[in-house]
Amino acid sequence: MPEQKLENKTVAFLVTDGFEQVELTQPWDAIKNAGATVKLVSIESGKVQGVHHDEQGDQFEVNAVVGDVSASDFDALVLPGGVFNPDALRMNEEAVDFVRDFFKQHKPVAAICHGPWTLIEAGVVEGRRVTSWPSLRTDLRNAGATWVDEECVCDQGLVTSRNPDDLPAFCEKAIEEIAEGKHAAQVP
């Protein structure tokens, strides 16, 4: 049995339709296998639609609607990418507030690929060292972040990675940061 580093931790995965499926499923399985309780949070109840790049993937049952939960209910947050998913999330005020509150509470956040778009909208990347899908580089720099082209970057509890190829490093670092818990410097 794998080491239960995340026993008694609850982790939110925030997505809506159009998320890159493997960027949900691989971290979900890794974090769950490390002992955490995982919850799928979205902007509406029901099911959300995953994608495999530009092809339809599977549907996943939503555990909680973002307007009905709080960052206080969780120990950490994961933001999978996909193009449509973070673009829709950053236009939803409740989702943006939910993300921002993890930073206010100094809790670990992990975002991959296009996931950092929601971080930009939440106003939490200024002064942070991050990575992402390359097309977000200018957006992140304009928001005050230092963007780097690296497999996985961790800046005071904020874990970012570029794409699905980086998932092994992303999952490992996310688990490490969630196990460490709150980071005093993890602020909005």
N, C-alpha and C positions, 0 to 999 in steps of 0.2 A: 504494500500500500504506500502511495507517495506521502511524503512528509506534509502534514497539515499545517503549513505556515500561516494560513489565512482563516483558521478556525475562529468562529465568532465574529467574522467580518461579513458585511453585506455590501455588495458592489452593484451599482446601477449601470446599465448599458443604455444610453439614450440614442434612439434611432427613430426614423420614420421611413416611409416607403423610399426605395431606391438606395439603400445602404449596400455596400460591397459585402456580400454574404460571408466570405472567409474572414473578413476583418471583424465580424461579430463572432462567428462560430469558433475560430481558433482561440482568441483570448477568453471567450466564455468558457470553453472546455478547460483551458489551462488554469484559469482562476478558480473555477468550480473544483477541479481536481486537486487544487492546493488547499481546499477546505472551505472556501467562501460560499455564502449564499448569494446567488446571482439573480437579478431582477431586470426584466426588459421593460423599460420605461419609454413611452411615446406620447405624441401630442393628441392621440385619439385612442379609444379602446378598440378591441378587436384584434385584427392581425396586421402585421406589417410585411411588406414585400421586399425580399432580398434580390440582389442582382449579381450576375457574374460578368463584370465589365458592362457590356451593352446587351446582355441577354438576361431574360427573366430567370430568377432563382426560385427559392422556396419561400413560403410564408411562415411567419413565426407569431405565436400568441403573445400579446402584450400583457404584462403582469400588472402595470400601473400606468395611469395617465399622469403626465407631468404636473398638471394643475392640482392633483390630489396628493402629491408627495412633496417632500422637502429634502434638501441636502442633509438635514439633520437625521433623516431616516437611514442614511447610508454612510459607509466608511470611505468610499472612493467612487470615482466615476470613470467610465470608459466611453470614448466617442469614436465609433467606427467611421470610416469614410464612405466612399461612393460619391458621385458628383451631386445627385439630386437630394440625397439625405441631408447633408449639412447645409445645403442651400435653403431647404425648407425649414430646417431647425432654426437657422439664424433669423428667419422672418417671423418666428413665433416668440412673443415676449415672455411667455411662461418658461419656455425651454431655455432662453437666454438667461433669465433670472436664475433658473435652476443651476445652470453651469456656473454663473458668477458666484453663487452662494457656496459652492465647494471651495472656491478660492478664499472667500471671506472666512470660512471655517477652517482654513489651512489643511484641507484634505487632498490626498493624491488624486490627480487627474491624468488619464492617458488618452492621447488622441493620435490617430494614424491617418495618413493619406490626405484626404480633403477635410477630415475632422476638424483641423484647426480653424476653418472658416467660422465655426461657431464660437471658438475662443476669441477671434477678432471682434465679433459682434458683442461679446460679453465684456470687452475692454480689459482683458487679462494678460495680454502678451507683451505689453510695453516693458522694455528692459530685460526680456527673457531671451534665452538662447533656445531655438527650436529648429525642427526640421518638418518637412511635409512633402506632399506631391509637388514636383518642381513648379507647376503653374501657380501655386500659392505664394511663391517666394516674394514677389513684389507686394502682394497684399499684406503679408506678414511684416515685411520691412516697413511699409507705409504705416502700419499700426505700431511701430516702434520696437519690433522684435529684431534680434540678430538671427538671421536665417543661415543655416549651414547644411551642406549636403552630406549627411552622415546617416548610417543605418538606424541608430537610436540615440536620442539626446535626452538627458535628464537634467532639469533645472529646478532645484528645490521642490521636488514632488510633482513636477509637470513632466510627463514622459511623452515624447513625440517620435514618430517614425514616418518613413516616406511612402511605403507601398507594401503589398502582401509579401514580397520577398523578405521584408524585414521582420515579419511576424515572430519568428523564434526569439530574436533579441528583444522585441517589443514586449512580448508576453513575460519573458524572464525579468525584465526591468520593472514592468508594471507590478508583478507579484512582489518583488523586492520592496518597492515603494509603498505598496498597500500594507505589507507586513510591518514596515517601519511606522506607519500611521501618520499622524499630523506632522506638518513641517511648518515651523514658525514663519519661515520666509515665503511660504505659499500664500501670497496675498494678491488681491485684485489690483 
